Amino acid sequence: MPPPPEAALRADPARPWRAAAASYVGDEPPTYETEPTTLPVTDPEDLRDVVPDTVLEGARYGTLTLRAASLRGDAARYRGELRRDALLAVRFGTGDSALLLVAVASGQRAAPGAHRVARELCEWIAGAVGGNQARLTEDIHTANRGALSSGLHRLTDRAYGRLRAGATVRGLAPADHTASVRCLLLPAHPACRTRVFFGVGDGGLFRLRDGVWQDLEPDGGERDTVGGPVIGYWSGRPPGRRPSHGPDPDPDPDPDPDPGPDSDCDSASDRTPPPESEPVHGPFRFRASVARPGDTLLLCSAGLAEPLRGEAALADRLAERWDTAEAPGLAAFLADAQTGVKGYADDRTAAAVWEA
């Protein structure tokens, strides 16, 4: 029988000076030191290019509490490389009509300026969302998923078009001047529990409900479907993808073929035509769902999604820590997010939403 989650978390006896935040799960400690060691080399003529090792963000609106962190991976810390992940959390509007955007992007490994590409992609998408805040907020409040999906698809494709244009100007291949991006739209109105995800590329979207992780990542193979099954209900580690044609293992009672505002809806485009040129990282992904009290929604870059799917002890540890009525403080959230796992040393960015 496997040990309980609390027994799987351990400090490294060979390095007793390490803080509890640097604990790890699994049979062996991570290859690299889990705390920062080497600073990146800095160009004195371009100090705007400095990227902090770790970024923390948080907020509370209505029924939701947000915790977000982005930290340099263990390998980058050891080699003195910049953090390629970008995190942007912003609010557009005021009062109950406000709209929160959380954007997470990951630049290409070993690509020149990968950190700038990730940051610019987040900023471009945020600018477009902010410019359309009133319409997006209305569509979320009225559960107009078709308009949301098609509109967010267009603005995301425009952002990738700017990246392709930048690659051409710099003489780079598009694959070397791109990034994965995934975003959450969160209405501030306390009566609206609709949570909207959209993005392109690698990463993860998970929900912790009743102590069990659910993988909500929309599958690219279902990009023209509406109301498809929720992928992956399990305890412990999120496994590999299940076949997309199987029945929903946990269907809602009295399923409605035309999902209303209290149903989940998976779609990549809600039957809107794909853009002229698909982003290098893959198809557009979209999901709109309604949160329940007690849910914890987790959006993360591949640096956390991969060990969460690949190491059951980490999934168990985070389920134990985050299946709580109240969100942890920023320091506690960071400590959980950087729990070490051997074989996973990339940047980690996570944004979690607790539902009161």
N, C-alpha and C positions, 0 to 999 in steps of 0.2 A: 504494500500500500504506500503511495507517495506521501512524503511528509506534508504536514499542513503548511499553508502559505507563510505563516510567521516563522516557521523553521527553515524555509527555503531562503529567506533573506538573511544575509550574513555579512559581517565585516571581514576585511582581509587581514588575517593575523600577521602577515608579513609586513603590513604597512599600518601599524596601529594608530598613526597620527591622522589617518583619513577620517573625515567627518561621517556621521551616519548617512548623510546625503549621498555619499559615494559607495554605499553598500551595493551588493550585487545579488542576482539570483542565478541558479544553475550549479553545476558541479565544480566549475573552475572559475577563478576570477578573470575579468576581462584582460586582454593582452596589454592594453595601454592604461596608463594612469587615468583615473576617472575625473580628476580635478585638473584645472588649467596648469600648464607647465611653461610652454614657450609662446611668447607673443609673436605675431606676424611681423615681418619686416615692413617698415613704413616709409613711404616716399615723402620727404619734407615739403615737396612742392605740391602735394595733393593730399592734404590731411582730410579732405572730405571723403576719402576712400577708406578711412578707418572704420572698422566694423567691431562693435563690442562683442566680447565672448558670449555674453548671456543677456537676454532681454526678457523682462517680466511685464505682464499687463493684467489688469483686472477691472471689473465693473459689476454693478448690480442694477438691474432695471426690472420693475414689475416682479414677475415670478422667476426670473432667471438671474443666475450669478455666473459671471464669466471669469475663468482663470486661463491664462495663456503664458507660454514660455517658449523661447527659442534659444538653444545652446549649441555651441561648437561641439562637433563630435570628438571622441577620444583620439582618433587618428589625427585630426586636424590640430588638436591641442598639442599633441606630441611633435608634429612636424612644423609647427608654427605657421599653419595655413589659415586663411580667412574662413569665417563661417559663410557657407554658400546658401544657407536657408535664410529667408526673410519672413518677418512677421509684421503685419499691420492691422491694428484694431482701431476703428474710428467710428464716430457717431455723426450722422447727418440729421439735421432737424432738431426740434425741441419738443418737450412734453410727450404726450402719448403718441404723437405722430412721428416721433424720431425713429430712425432706422440704424441699427448697428451692422457694421461689416467687419468680419474677421477674414483676412486673407493670408494664406501661407504659400510660399513659393520656394522651390529648390532649384538652384542652377546646376548646370551640367558639371560633373566631376572632371577636374583638370582642364576645363575650358577657360580661356582668358576672360576675365571680368565676370565670372559666373555670379558673384555676389551682386554686382550692379544689375545684371539682367533680371535676377529674382526680385530685387527691390523695385526696379522700374515697372515690371509686370504688375506687382501689387499696386503701385501708385497709379498706373494707367487704368486699371480696373476700378480702383476706388474713385478716381475722378469721374469715370463714366457712371458709376452707381450714384455718386453724390449729385451729379447733374440730372439724374432721373429719379431722385429720391421720392418725390411725391407720387409719381405713377407707380413705382415699385411697391411703395407702402400700401397704396390702394389695392394693387393686385394681390398682395399678400393677405390683406384683411378680408378680401372677397374670395380668396382661394381660387384665383384665376390662374391656374397652373399653366395653361397653354400660352398665355401672354408672358408669364414669367420665364418659362423655358425658352421661348423664341427670342425674347428681348435679351436675356442674359447670354444666350448663345451668340447673338450678333455682337454684343459689346465685347465678349471674350475673344471672338474671332478678330475683331478690329485691333485688340491689343496684340494678338499674335501677328497680325499683319504689320504692325509697327516694328515688332522684333525682326520679321523677315526683311523689312526695308533696311533696318539697321545693319543686319548681317551683310546685305548687298553693298552698302556704303563702306563697310569695313573690310570687304573682300573675304568674308567668312562663310563657311557652309552653314545653312540654317540649323543643322543639327548641333553646331557648336555655339549657337547664339540663341538659346531658348531655355525654357525652364518649365517644370511642372507647377501648376497652381491649383489651389482648391480654396473655396470661400464658403462662408456662412453668412446668410442674411438673417438678422434677428430683430423683429419688431419690438419696440420698447413698450407698447401698450400692454398692460397687465392681463387684458382679456383675450389677447391673441397669442396662441401657443404654436403657431405655424413656424417651422424652422426650414429654411431653404438652403440647400447645398448645390453648388455648381463648380465645375473645374475641368481641368485637362491634365492627364499624366498620372504619375505614381503617387501613392499615399494611402490614406485610410480614412474611412468614416465609420465609426462604431457607436453603438448605443448600449449603455449598461442599464438593464431593466430587471428589477427583482433579483439582483446579484448575478445575472447572466449576461455575458457579452453577446451582442448581435452585430454581425458585419453588415452594414447598410450600403456598402460601396456599390453604386450602380455599375452593372457589367456592360462593357462596350458592345457585346454581342446583342444586347437588348436595347440598342439605341433608338429603335423605332417603335417601342411598345409603350403602352400606358397601363398602369396598374398591375405591373408584373409582380411576381412573388418577392418577398423580402428574403434576401440571400443570407443563409447561414444562421441558424439558431443552435446554440450549443452552450455547454459550460466549459470553462477552461480555455485552451488555446483556440483562436479562430483558425480552422483548417483551410486547405485549398478550396478553390471554387467548386461548388456543387453544380451539376448540370442545370442549365437554366430552364429546362422544360419540365422539371419535376413539380409536384404539388407543393404548395406552401405548407411547411410542417407545423405552423402555428397560425392558421387563418383566423381573421377576425370573424366573430359571429355575424350571421346574416350578411355575407359579403354583397357589396353593391357593385355591379359592373361599371357604374359611372361614379367613381370615387368623389365623395363630397369633402367638406372641410374637416371631417373627423376621421378620414382614412389616409393611409399612406399611399403615395403614388410614385413609382419609379419611372423615369423617362429620361432619355438623352436629348430628345428634341420635340416631344409631343407632336410627332408627324410633320414637323416643319422641315423643309429641305436642308441638307447639310450645306455648310459654306463651300465656296468655290475651292478652297485649298485647306485640307484638314491640317491642324497643327502637327508639328513633327512628333510631339509626345503622344498623339492618339486622338480618339474621338472626344467630343464634348460630353460631359456627364452631368446629370441633373437629378435632384431628388427633393421632393417637398414632403414633409411629414408633420404630424401634430404630436407634440410632446405630452406626456402624462406626468402628473406630479410624482416626484421621486426618480425620474429619468436622469441619466447623465449622458450627454451627447459629446463624443470625442472626435474632433477633426485633427489629423496629424499628417506630417510629412512621412516619406518612406522610411526615414531613420528611426521612427518609433513604430510605424505600422508593421514593418517586417519582423522585428523581434516580438511584437505583440501577437502576430500570427504564428511565429515559429517557436516560441518558448512558452510553454504552458505555465511555468512558474511566474513569469512576468504578468501574464494575463490574470492569474489568480491573485497576485500581489496587488495589482492596480484595482481589481474588483473589490478586494477586501478594503483597500484604502479609500476608494471613491464611491462606494455604495453607501453613502451617508446622506442624512437629511440636509446638512449644511455643507457648503463648499469649504475645502481647506483654505488656509491662508496662503499667500503667495509663496512664502518660503517653503511651506510643507508641500505645496504643489510642485515646486521645482525639485525638491528632494525626491518625490515619487517619480517625476518624469525622467530623471537622469539615473534611475536604478540601472546598474550595469548588467550586461549580458554578454558573455564571451562570444566573439564572432560578429558582433554588431557595433561598429565604431563610427557610423556616420553622424552628421548633424541631426539633432532632434528638435522638432517644433511641434507643439501640441496646444490645442485650444479646446477647453472642456466647458460645457454649459450644464450647470445644475438647475433642476426644475423644482421650485418650492411647491 
